[in-house]
């Protein structure tokens, strides 16, 4: 199905439109998925457009992630009116979904660190817009065990947080009953 985007300049406008709206730097596959929201986007022209936007200073590439520069924001804002409404609408819906995932990923962190004395430390953290809600460090005998703990926390951080709170409150009420 042919789309509204027909040449490399239109693709550049779309890329700048998208990048001005994402809340964090994104990798090439994610940018590709966002940009392919219009049936007229050619992958090879898209790839060239991304490289050219980096070369001209509209985008920056750091640690395999793309971010928009102030120049990109300024020039993109000046040109976004040339994008068809239907393309902007589709792009906006996709960016909205992505931003939710990016925000969540930024608020849920976990890592496995090797300890000099042997074993591993798993660090888990959950934030909200106001700052840190929960931090926990655990000893693990193996990296595999640590990775499984991280994976479980990443999948359901709110559940882990609530379970720890419930356990602490349970033991607090038990201690009060013992007095």
N, C-alpha and C positions, 0 to 999 in steps of 0.2 A: 504494500500500500504506500504510494508516494506521500511524502509529508510536505510541510511548509518550509523546511530548511533545505536550501538548494545549493549553496556554495560554501567555501571555506570561511568567508567573512561572516556569514550567518552562523556557522558553527562556532566561531570565536565569540560572537555576541552571546550565544547560548551558554558557552562555557563560563564566560565572565558573569552572566546572570546567575548561574548556578553557584559558582564559587563565592559570590558576594553574599549568598544566603546560607551556606553551610557553617556550622558553629565551630568546626575544628578542621584541621588539615585532613585530606583524604587521599587514599592511594589511587593508582591508575585504574584498576578494575572498577572501583566504586564510581570514579568520575566517568568512566565509560558507560556504566549502567545508567547513570543519571542523564547523560547526554543522548543516549539512544532512545529517549522518550519520543522522538519524532522519527517517523518512517523515512524521512528524506536524508538523514544523517548517514554519510558514508564513513565506515570505520577508518579507512586509510587517510581520508581528509581530516577526520577527527584527530588521529594520532599526530599528523603533521601540524595541525592547528595548536594542539597542546604544546608541542615542542617550540613552535614559533612564539607562543605567548610567554613561555619561559625565557626564550632568547631576548624578547623585547621588554622584559621586566614587568609584565602584567601578572604573571604567576611566579611563584618561587617553589623550587623542589628541594626539600630537605628530608633526609631519612626516608626516602621513597614515598613521601607524602607531598601533595600539592596544596598550596595556600595562595590566596589572592593578595596582591600588594595594594598599596594606596593608589598607585597608578592604574592598576587593573580595576579597582572600585570606581575611580573617577571616570575612566574611559568607558567602562561597562555601563555605568549609570547614564552616561550621555547617549548611549546607543540602544539601551534596552527597549525603547519605544518602537524600534523597528522589528522586534520579535512579535509574531502573531499572538493574540490573546490565548488561543487554545494551547499553544506550546508553553507559554508562561504558566498556564493553569496546571497542565500535566507536570511540568517541572516543579512547580511549587508543591504539589502533592507528594512527589517523590522526595524532595528535600525535607519536607516536614517529617516524613517517616524516618529518614536517615538521621535528622537532627535529634529525634527522640532516642535513637540507638546510640548516637555519639555522646549525648548527655549522660545516658545511663552508664556507658562504658567509662566515662570520666569519673563517675561517682562510685564505681565499684572497682577496687584494685586488689590484686593478690600477686604474690611472688614467692618463690622458693629460693632460699639463700643457703649456700653451703657454709657450715661452721668449721672454723679452724680446728677445733677439738673433736670433730667428727659429728656426723649427723647433719640435719638440715633444720632450718627455721622457716616456717611458713608465716608470712605476714599478710593479714587480711584487713581491709579497710572499707568502710562504707561512709560516704559523704552525702549531704544534701546541699541545697543552695546556701545554707548558713554556715557550712563547714563540716568538720568531722563528726559523725554520729557514733562510730564504732571502730575500734582498732583492736586487733587480737594477734598475738604472736604465739606460735605453737612449735614445740619440738617434734620432729619426725625422724624416724630411723632411716628412711630411704627417700630418694628424690621422687620415686614413683608414688609413694604414699602422699608426699607433699603436693604433687601435681593433682592427685585425686581430690585432696582437700580443697585446693584452689578451684578446681573444676566445679565441685559441688557448691562452693561459695559463689562463684560467678553465676551459676545457674539460678540460685535462689538466695540472694544475700539478705533479703528482708526476712525470710524464714529463719535463717541462722541468727540474725539480730534478735528477732522475737523469742526464739528458743533460749538464747543466752539470757535475755531479760527475764523470761519466765522462770528459769532455773535460779537466777539470783534472787528474785522476789520470793520464790518458794523457800529457799534457804534462809532468807531474811525473816520470813514469818515463822519458820521452825525455830530459829534462834530466839525470837521474841517469846515463843511459847515455852522455851526451856527456862526462862528467867523466873 
